[in-house]
Amino acid sequence: MLRRLIRKIRGLVALIALSVSAMEAATIGASEPMAWRFAHPEAQVLAGVDFRRLAETADGKQIRAQFAAALGGPLLDQAERLLMSSVVDSGGKRSDVLILSGSFSLAQLRKMAMQEGAKMVPYKGLEIAAPSGAKAGDPHLAWITGPGGGTTVLIGTRPAIQAAAERSKAHVESLASVNPLFARGRGLTAEYPIWVSCDSVPQGFGPKSFDQFAESDQVDLGQLEGFDVGVAVAKDPGVHMWVWTSNEATSGEALKRLQASSNGKERFVLSTWLSDLKGGLDGNAMVMAAPLVMGKMASRVGPLLAAFALPVDVKPEAVVAEPALAVRAKVESNVPVSGVAMTGGAKTVPVPVPPVVAVARPEPPKKMFVRIEGLDDGMKDIPYTAKPQ
């Protein structure tokens, strides 16, 4: 399991630079999930997965299996929830910490680590399993038992998980009052078994024209101040997205740029979703949704989650080749996600697809092709059929 994890996450994690002042400012209250104690208070990306809710549907189980393939079945069998906290340091290096909550057996965790040849390294209440030959900057598996007896599993570089353990000891009131991602995440986790909240639209996720919103010489454009994704797999399955902006004019301009990119050759993560997205404007937010077809959700959702560096193992042919995402510098935003419904109240604007805010019923799956380049006779498209999950 540790070897698979190293191959999956290597290169996506770096050292966490956590100042003492940031630790003192961050606070956690009883109303917030206990796992949040380990998250970075200045996180630029937060993501959550509720494995119990995924297990309630056949499609959810298939998505859960993608996480199990990346993290290892024995570990995921004991996990109930996952929280990912990501920051980018001043040098542009991304640092991820995966926080797993559940009913973990300490004896089984130790046995699993020993079977992989891991070396146990204690650190202030942490048990760190260092894979054989691993350096400090490689992913490690660690666990810590809280005062109430609950065990939390941490995955990340050794300095990252040590910093996360130190953060968990802080006496604070609310991370939601410090970082708007936690406020939006609280609303998303109540509605969706899978969710992601970012401080802005990550580079590479939307068209390149979105990058101009972050450039200092384009101040008249306004700012993209947040990007959220929620995945529903049970009732009305679909992917819901919110692009938060500084004002209504910016929302309209962002929508125009997105629809303009639908007819171009530019490739980005959202480009494969444009034909299915339906949405419009709701104040300073661009609200969109795309339906998911039952029985086909894992192959659709898996690559989307992988784009955020969530630990999912998807078929190589199902992943669109895109450059690694780079998260921009943090932009403060206090826009809550609660209260924004996908039905009613939104002012629709012409988009490349019918401007309907409500999630449409799934349509028959479209024929897919795999494009092969570099052949002697040029580029070739061949029909693609997903293997049974």
PENORTA-V969138 format. One record per residue. N is the residue number from 1. RES is the residue in one letter. PHI is phi in whole degrees, 0 to 359 (none if undefined). Layout:
BEGIN
[[N	RES	PHI] [N	RES	PHI]]
END
This chain:
BEGIN
[[1	M	none] [2	L	294] [3	R	295] [4	R	298] [5	L	295] [6	I	298] [7	R	297] [8	K	282] [9	I	253] [10	R	304] [11	G	91] [12	L	262] [13	V	240] [14	A	219] [15	L	290] [16	I	273] [17	A	258] [18	L	245] [19	S	279] [20	V	297] [21	S	296] [22	A	294] [23	M	295] [24	E	288] [25	A	281] [26	A	287] [27	T	221] [28	I	234] [29	G	249] [30	A	295] [31	S	282] [32	E	258] [33	P	303] [34	M	298] [35	A	298] [36	W	297] [37	R	301] [38	F	266] [39	A	282] [40	H	287] [41	P	295] [42	E	252] [43	A	306] [44	Q	258] [45	V	220] [46	L	237] [47	A	215] [48	G	226] [49	V	224] [50	D	254] [51	F	292] [52	R	294] [53	R	289] [54	L	296] [55	A	289] [56	E	277] [57	T	229] [58	A	295] [59	D	294] [60	G	298] [61	K	294] [62	Q	292] [63	I	293] [64	R	300] [65	A	296] [66	Q	293] [67	F	291] [68	A	296] [69	A	294] [70	A	273] [71	L	265] [72	G	105] [73	G	302] [74	P	302] [75	L	289] [76	L	288] [77	D	299] [78	Q	262] [79	A	270] [80	E	253] [81	R	218] [82	L	231] [83	L	232] [84	M	249] [85	S	240] [86	S	229] [87	V	225] [88	V	240] [89	D	280] [90	S	296] [91	G	272] [92	G	86] [93	K	272] [94	R	269] [95	S	235] [96	D	247] [97	V	231] [98	L	263] [99	I	241] [100	L	253] [101	S	245] [102	G	167] [103	S	260] [104	F	274] [105	S	263] [106	L	299] [107	A	298] [108	Q	289] [109	L	298] [110	R	296] [111	K	297] [112	M	297] [113	A	293] [114	M	296] [115	Q	296] [116	E	271] [117	G	77] [118	A	284] [119	K	259] [120	M	276] [121	V	236] [122	P	284] [123	Y	204] [124	K	46] [125	G	93] [126	L	273] [127	E	249] [128	I	256] [129	A	263] [130	A	268] [131	P	303] [132	S	303] [133	G	79] [134	A	284] [135	K	265] [136	A	300] [137	G	276] [138	D	272] [139	P	297] [140	H	238] [141	L	249] [142	A	217] [143	W	214] [144	I	219] [145	T	257] [146	G	278] [147	P	303] [148	G	276] [149	G	98] [150	G	288] [151	T	250] [152	T	244] [153	V	258] [154	L	241] [155	I	230] [156	G	168] [157	T	294] [158	R	300] [159	P	298] [160	A	293] [161	I	285] [162	Q	294] [163	A	296] [164	A	296] [165	A	295] [166	E	295] [167	R	297] [168	S	295] [169	K	269] [170	A	291] [171	H	261] [172	V	221] [173	E	258] [174	S	200] [175	L	290] [176	A	297] [177	S	278] [178	V	263] [179	N	226] [180	P	298] [181	L	298] [182	F	289] [183	A	294] [184	R	290] [185	G	298] [186	R	296] [187	G	288] [188	L	293] [189	T	294] [190	A	284] [191	E	254] [192	Y	231] [193	P	286] [194	I	227] [195	W	208] [196	V	221] [197	S	228] [198	C	239] [199	D	282] [200	S	199] [201	V	286] [202	P	300] [203	Q	298] [204	G	95] [205	F	274] [206	G	249] [207	P	296] [208	K	298] [209	S	297] [210	F	292] [211	D	297] [212	Q	294] [213	F	293] [214	A	262] [215	E	276] [216	S	295] [217	D	274] [218	Q	238] [219	V	296] [220	D	292] [221	L	286] [222	G	84] [223	Q	230] [224	L	269] [225	E	256] [226	G	177] [227	F	213] [228	D	235] [229	V	227] [230	G	231] [231	V	248] [232	A	257] [233	V	242] [234	A	258] [235	K	285] [236	D	47] [237	P	299] [238	G	179] [239	V	252] [240	H	252] [241	M	226] [242	W	230] [243	V	249] [244	W	270] [245	T	231] [246	S	283] [247	N	197] [248	E	295] [249	A	297] [250	T	294] [251	S	300] [252	G	297] [253	E	293] [254	A	297] [255	L	294] [256	K	299] [257	R	290] [258	L	291] [259	Q	289] [260	A	293] [261	S	284] [262	S	291] [263	N	259] [264	G	263] [265	K	262] [266	E	296] [267	R	249] [268	F	210] [269	V	302] [270	L	285] [271	S	299] [272	T	282] [273	W	255] [274	L	301] [275	S	290] [276	D	255] [277	L	290] [278	K	231] [279	G	183] [280	G	183] [281	L	252] [282	D	225] [283	G	67] [284	N	269] [285	A	237] [286	M	261] [287	V	249] [288	M	223] [289	A	206] [290	A	228] [291	P	289] [292	L	244] [293	V	273] [294	M	300] [295	G	90] [296	K	236] [297	M	292] [298	A	299] [299	S	292] [300	R	272] [301	V	279] [302	G	307] [303	P	299] [304	L	296] [305	L	291] [306	A	297] [307	A	296] [308	F	267] [309	A	70] [310	L	291] [311	P	282] [312	V	238] [313	D	253] [314	V	247] [315	K	296] [316	P	305] [317	E	286] [318	A	268] [319	V	259] [320	V	283] [321	A	291] [322	E	225] [323	P	293] [324	A	301] [325	L	286] [326	A	239] [327	V	271] [328	R	288] [329	A	299] [330	K	294] [331	V	239] [332	E	295] [333	S	208] [334	N	244] [335	V	281] [336	P	281] [337	V	274] [338	S	292] [339	G	93] [340	V	266] [341	A	264] [342	M	277] [343	T	235] [344	G	76] [345	G	82] [346	A	262] [347	K	274] [348	T	279] [349	V	230] [350	P	305] [351	V	230] [352	P	296] [353	V	234] [354	P	308] [355	P	283] [356	V	245] [357	V	281] [358	A	292] [359	V	290] [360	A	281] [361	R	294] [362	P	301] [363	E	262] [364	P	305] [365	P	299] [366	K	272] [367	K	293] [368	M	246] [369	F	229] [370	V	254] [371	R	266] [372	I	247] [373	E	248] [374	G	89] [375	L	284] [376	D	299] [377	D	264] [378	G	95] [379	M	279] [380	K	220] [381	D	254] [382	I	238] [383	P	302] [384	Y	244] [385	T	236] [386	A	294] [387	K	287] [388	P	303] [389	Q	286]]
END
